[in-house]
């Protein structure tokens, strides 16, 4: 997953590889002086300039058809204003075409927005409404219902969690729009996305956009649905956080926090009953991606490198999203006071503001300074405690019914061989584990060691074999 122009993109993960992570307490200022973000990085075709955050002033301007409309000011940038139209979209307007007015900003109703979208963009689609959402779809009713249920269930869950942590929130100004396409081709015609993307949150349009029928669906239908639902929940979390005031629209948080907190709020169940699990529950998909790290020698002797690389990254790979989730989960659960203070401070970033400057190769050093302020300098100790935390978490393998590989190592040790075994989702991961295991013994033992990798139909059978081999 990555941020590209004005989109937050979620990439589908395939087994064995990755396809690619408010109104608060205003008296607490951001530690570093915020840096401006070029509006063109969000897809706004206006030049950079001095930035002044708006205060929800009502602005008289015109909509895309040239009709008069009252918008809400988000931010001034040089000679331009970025305003929110009644349908929630952010648009730039020259200063002279966006003037203060005494008229009141009135958000569009769901009924009016539904009629507008069906007439202008989504002819032949259906719509349904929930308390916070307008869903526009041409998918199966089952997919639309599952998506709608997850989104509406998530909203109070995320909002209540934020309130419980003393984070002030507000009701969304406008209806939240979710667009669901039946096929990937339709999805790509609407907006071209990198291969593997199944959903995204468009910051400017304020819409979550997705599709139902993936290529994986014809091979493993239940897995395709599970992965889609997990991605939908992640993008839905971004939409909620931007609309209840936790993260101001067009502000740029440290990537690890922006994506890690979305993963923290987005866990879904797997199996026959797909649903949102709740804020802060174990994210099984991300735990799956961390499997190799948690079974490696590096996790037994953590030096803080994983945390540092996650915190300073300006972009994240799929594995980076997993580490961002793990760090967020640990800090939010174990160092809650520090974490909430950190979130409050970052939340002071206004539109077109960020903490630091990205330098080659894609890192933001200032992110680490702010992290040290709240969580200390000893990343090695923090990493050690993080690993212990993760290993204690209850984890349901999302791919339990897929083939699993058992790696075994028998090393001569006097009259008996010292045996060890582990279970993985790919042969490459199993082989790498064997290599690391052999590095811990001397050359003579290594040359006499017996190793093997065997594949089994599912995790249950693989586990039974591993236990039998170990003599348990």
Buried (B, 14 or more C-beta within 10 A) or exposed (E): BBBBEBBBBBBBBEBEEBBBBBEBBEEEEBBBEBBEBEBEBBBBEBEBBEBBBBEEBBBBBBBEEEEEBBBBBBBBBBEBBBBBBBBBBBBBBEEEEBEEBEEEBEBBBBEEBBEEBBEEEBEEBBBBBBEBBBBBBBBEEEBBBBBBBBBBBBBEBBBEBBEEBEBBBEEBBBBBBBBBBBBBEBBBEBEEBEEBBBBBBBBBBBBBBBBBBBEBBEEBEEBBBBBBBBBBBBBBBBBBBBBBBBBBBBBBBBBBBBBBBBBBBBBBBBEEEBEBBBBBBBBBBBBBBBBBBBBBEBBEEBEBEBBBBBBBBBBBBBBBBBBBBBBBBBBBEBBEEBBBBBBBBBBBBBBBBBBBEBEEEEBBEBBBBBBBBBBEEEBBEBBBBBBEBBEEBEBEBBBBBBBBBBBBBBBBEEEEBEBBBBBBBBBBBBBBBBEBBBEEBEEEBBEEBEBEBBEBEBBEBBBEBBEEBEEE
